[in-house]
Structures are given as C-alpha cells and as structure tokens.
Amino acid sequence: MPDIFDLINPKSIATYYETQTSNNIPYLGATLFPAKKKLGLDLKWIKGSKGLPVALMPSEFDAKATLRDRIGFKMNETEMPFFREAMRLGEKDRQELMRLADSANESYVMPLVNAIYDDVTNLVNGALVNPERMIMQLLSSGKIKITANRLSYDYDYRMPAAQKTTLTSDAKWSNPEANIIGDIQEWMEKVEEGPSGVRPTKAICTRKTWSYIMKNIPIRRDMNPLGGENIIMTDSMMKQYLLTKLGLSIAVYNKKFSLQDGSMHQFYPDDYFTLIPDGTLGNTWFGTTPEEADLMTGNTDAQVSVVNTGVAITTIKEPHPVNIQTIVSAIVLPSFESIDTIFIAKVA
C-alpha cells in the first residue's frame, strides 16, 4: 500500500480532476475567450481602433513604395490579478488514512482519498470561476471589478460610449409594448456602421431578460396578427423568429456561482442584453504562478502540476505539525481585442 505522500500529490489530483470534469460543458465565456498561456504577470494586447481595411495607395511602376504610418492601433498593458487558496490535510486525517491503509484493502482507503481529491477539485473549479466572472463583466459593462480578501482589482477596457445604452421610461423591455425588434435592429446597425464594420449575429441575456422578449406584444402580433396575444410561446419558436427576422441567435445564460459568504450570483446580470459577432472575442490569458515558476524544479518538498492551461496544483509536505498543504493558484485576465464589435444595452 502506498504511503500518504504517494497518494496525495499533484499528478494524481490532476488526473482525478481531468477524469471527473472531462465531460463537463464549458462556460460560455470560455468558448468566446479561449485560454492561452504566457510567462509572467504583464498582459499586453493590441486593439485596432479601426476594423475596416484601408485601401492601398496607387503607385507608379519603378517607384518606391509609399510608406504607411502604423496608426489606429493602441497598446493595452496591465498586470494580471493573482488568485490563490489552500487546503490542509491535517494530522487527524493522516492518522485515519494510515489506519485504513493498515487494513491492506485499497477499497477502504480510496473513498477517503477521493474525498480529499474532491476538495481540491472544488478549489480548481473555483479558480475557473474568476475568468468567467471577468468575461461576463466585460460583456455587460466593458469593465472588470473583483473585490475580496482586502484586495480590489479594477480594470477599465475603455469601451466606446457609443457602444452602450440605457433604456428609460416606456422604452424599457419590461414594458410589454416596448419596441424590442426596433431596438435590436438599431443597435446591430450602429455596430455595423461603426469603425469595426462588423454586424453582430449573436446575443447574450439571462432568463429574466429573455422573458421580456417572450412576453412582448408587438413581437407576438408580428408572429400572428390576428391572435398574437393568445400564442402559447416556446423558446424554440421565439429563437427561430429572431433568427428569421434579424439573423440573430440568442444564448440565454443563467449560470451561477457562489462567494465565500455563501451568496449566489449570476455570471451575467439580469436586465442586460449584449450583441456580439461570430467567432472569438479575445483570449483568456493565464500567467505563470509563483508555484509553477519556482517549485517545479524538484529541489523542494513541493510538487506541482498544471491543469486547464494555467491553474497550478501544488502539494507541500510540512514536517511540524505533520501534514500536507494543497494549494491551487492562478494568474488570469482576459484580453478583449474585439471590443469594438459588441453592443451593451441595459434594457430594464
């Protein structure tokens, strides 16, 4: 029977985590901002202020090419935030594992080991909550703000004011007579007529915001002029209508996460509606954590494995008191190269 240090190590934990989560559906943000890895803390990306191609200048034969200034590009640079938490396998837990190990029956030991692995898996899943929170804040405000553990991270991505709006009075979508189709058409055209030249084809909202669309009387009348109010509406009917009417596919995103105080929150907020184009919008960049950078040499009592591109799992043997500390850490921040191609509306 292997000893405690053979059982509780990053490689075994990482294998267990990847097996348990292999069939999980990824977060919406992870599909729009795919994960990438870089060294260090600094994050830089270049965002074009113009999305349209600029025609080449005419030229004479046998003449030197006209030099074009590299204008209309902006370098964005910031330091990525650091997240880290740990769990400790104490002396009582170790004694229980040793007692079970003495039985020479692995079937007694592994349920307790798997329970320990599950605790670490929860930490790894918690590490992935942070980039999803950041992405959904970007898609609903153009900014990121995370405050916890006496630390505050604030990032303003300087989204153009022309790409945001707030509806007031009877124009709010909570009004059943609101002109929802006209609003969406106007916003789609505003993005297409802007510097990006890209027309949005997708949108994100929560179930509450979707219910405004489902109950909208002008839409129902458009679907059935003689009895629109009596339509028994379904999600698939409304999604097909919007796809046919506007060429727009809508993702109703209601996933939630919890904070350390037990409070539940939605990743994407109610009463917002965001138009986005096809394809990816940016990248989720993972930096190199101190554990990955300094403890993977094998010259210490620490062992490190990396999962999900940049989440480091570290175990450290502590001689007094005798225990094992498991640390999960990540340095992560999304870049938003396509920020000029979206539109955010607070609709209620």
Summary of the structure (lengths in Angstrom):
residues: 348
radius of gyration: 25.7
end to end distance: 61.3
largest distance: 88.7
contacts: 1010
relative contact order: 0.22
helix: 36%
strand: 28%
